[in-house]
Amino acid sequence: MPLFTFYPCRPDGSSAAFETIECRDEAHALVRARQVLDDHMSAVEVVIWQGERQVGAVGRVADPA
């Protein structure tokens, strides 16, 4: 299975952690990114990489208040 790296990013774009996880495909990696985002409350988005290629990013839904 392909290996993906997930970087939970703070509002300033920095990331103090990362997780490397095997996923079936990019669609599964996007689902897993939401779980990583839920695990890192200080993060506003999770950026997903596969090797040197950025696969995508998943962000928090803004509160419409």
C-alpha positions in Angstrom: 0.0 0.0 0.0 1.2 3.5 -0.7 2.7 5.6 2.2 1.2 9.0 2.9 2.5 11.7 5.3 0.1 14.0 7.1 1.2 17.4 8.5 -1.3 19.0 10.9 -0.7 22.8 10.4 -1.4 25.7 12.7 -2.9 29.0 11.5 0.6 30.3 10.8 1.3 27.3 8.5 3.8 25.7 10.8 3.6 22.0 11.7 5.2 20.6 14.9 4.2 17.0 14.1 3.5 14.5 11.3 2.1 11.1 10.8 3.0 8.6 8.2 0.3 6.1 7.3 -0.3 3.5 4.7 -3.5 4.1 2.8 -5.2 2.2 -0.1 -5.3 5.3 -2.3 -5.7 9.1 -2.3 -9.4 8.9 -1.5 -8.6 6.9 1.7 -5.8 9.3 2.5 -8.2 12.3 2.4 -10.6 10.4 4.8 -7.7 9.7 7.1 -6.6 13.4 7.0 -9.9 14.3 8.6 -9.2 11.9 11.4 -5.7 13.4 11.9 -7.3 16.9 12.0 -9.7 15.8 14.7 -6.7 14.5 16.7 -4.9 17.8 16.5 -7.1 20.5 17.9 -4.5 23.3 17.4 -4.4 22.5 13.6 -6.5 24.4 11.1 -5.6 22.0 8.2 -3.8 18.8 7.4 -1.6 18.7 4.4 -1.1 15.3 2.7 2.0 14.2 0.9 3.0 11.1 -0.9 6.7 11.2 -1.3 7.6 14.6 -2.9 4.1 15.1 -4.3 1.5 17.1 -2.4 -1.8 15.1 -2.6 -4.1 17.7 -1.1 -5.2 19.4 2.1 -8.2 19.1 4.4 -9.2 22.1 6.5 -11.7 22.8 9.3 -15.1 24.1 8.4 -15.4 27.7 9.5 -18.1 28.5 12.1 -20.6 30.8 10.3 -21.2 32.8 13.4 
